[in-house]
Amino acid sequence: MASAKPVLLSGGNPQIAKGNGDAPVQAYIAAMPGWKSDVGRRLDALITRTVPNVRKAVKWNSPLYGTEDQTWFLGLHCFAKHIKLAFFRGTC
């Protein structure tokens, strides 16, 4: 049985179940429509390479990246014509 494609919410944001770890983030990135998926893969690779022991999760239909002390520093969100990068504290 093939798994169904995730529903795209308003503006093309994938509806991915809340979860911790790399798997839900990769599911979100794979479901990003069009060119956004490639940009999502590049951003994820850059963050993973740059931030040692980065924590990942999907909450509120957005991938989040954080540190071991459970501080989220970056979130992604798809819109119709762009991807929003939200830096929660301005620095890491």
For each residue, the residues with C-beta under 8 A, 3 or more apart:
1:
2:
3:
4:
5: 31
6: 14 15 16 27 31
7: 14 15
8: 12 13 14 15 31 33
9: 12 13 14 15 61
10: 13
11: 78 79 80
12: 8 9 32 33 36 78 79 80
13: 8 9 10 61 62 77 78 79
14: 6 7 8 9 27 28 31 32 33 61 78
15: 6 7 8 9 61
16: 6 19 24 27 28 31 58 61
17: 24 58
18: 24 57 58 59 60
19: 16 23 24 57 58
20: 24 55 56 57
21: 24 25 56 57
22: 25 26 56
23: 19 26 27
24: 16 17 18 19 20 21 27 28 56 57 58 63
25: 21 22 28 29 44 56 57 58 63
26: 22 23 29 30 44
27: 6 14 16 23 24 30 31 58
28: 14 16 24 25 31 32 40 58 61 62 63 76
29: 25 26 32 37 40 41 44 63
30: 26 27 37
31: 5 6 8 14 16 27 28 37
32: 12 14 28 29 36 37 39 40 78 83
33: 8 12 14 36 37 78
34: 37
35: 38 39
36: 12 32 33 39 40 78 83
37: 29 30 31 32 33 34 40 41
38: 35 41 42
39: 32 35 36 42 43 83
40: 28 29 32 36 37 43 44 63 76 83
41: 29 37 38 44 45
42: 38 39 45 46
43: 39 40 46 47 76 83 85
44: 25 26 29 40 41 47 48 63
45: 41 42 48 49
46: 42 43 49 50
47: 43 44 50 51 54 65 74
48: 44 45 51 54
49: 45 46
50: 46 47
51: 47 48 54 65 67 92
52:
53: 67 68
54: 47 48 51 65 66 67
55: 20 65 66 67 68 70
56: 20 21 22 24 25 63 64 65 66
57: 18 19 20 21 24 25 63 64 66
58: 16 17 18 19 24 25 27 28 61 62 63 64
59: 18 62 64
60: 18
61: 9 13 14 15 16 28 58 77
62: 13 28 58 59 75 76 77
63: 24 25 28 29 40 44 56 57 58 75 76
64: 56 57 58 59 72 74 75
65: 47 51 54 55 56 72 73 74 75
66: 54 55 56 57 70 71 72 73
67: 51 53 54 55 70 71 73 92
68: 53 55
69:
70: 55 66 67
71: 66 67 89
72: 64 65 66 75 88
73: 65 66 67 87 88 89 91 92
74: 47 64 65 85 86 87 88 92
75: 62 63 64 65 72 85 86 88
76: 28 40 43 62 63 83 84 85 86
77: 13 61 62 83 84 86
78: 11 12 13 14 32 33 36 83 84
79: 11 12 13 82 83 84
80: 11 12
81:
82: 79
83: 32 36 39 40 43 76 77 78 79
84: 76 77 78 79
85: 43 74 75 76
86: 74 75 76 77
87: 73 74 90 91
88: 72 73 74 75
89: 71 73 92
90: 87
91: 73 87
92: 51 67 73 74 89
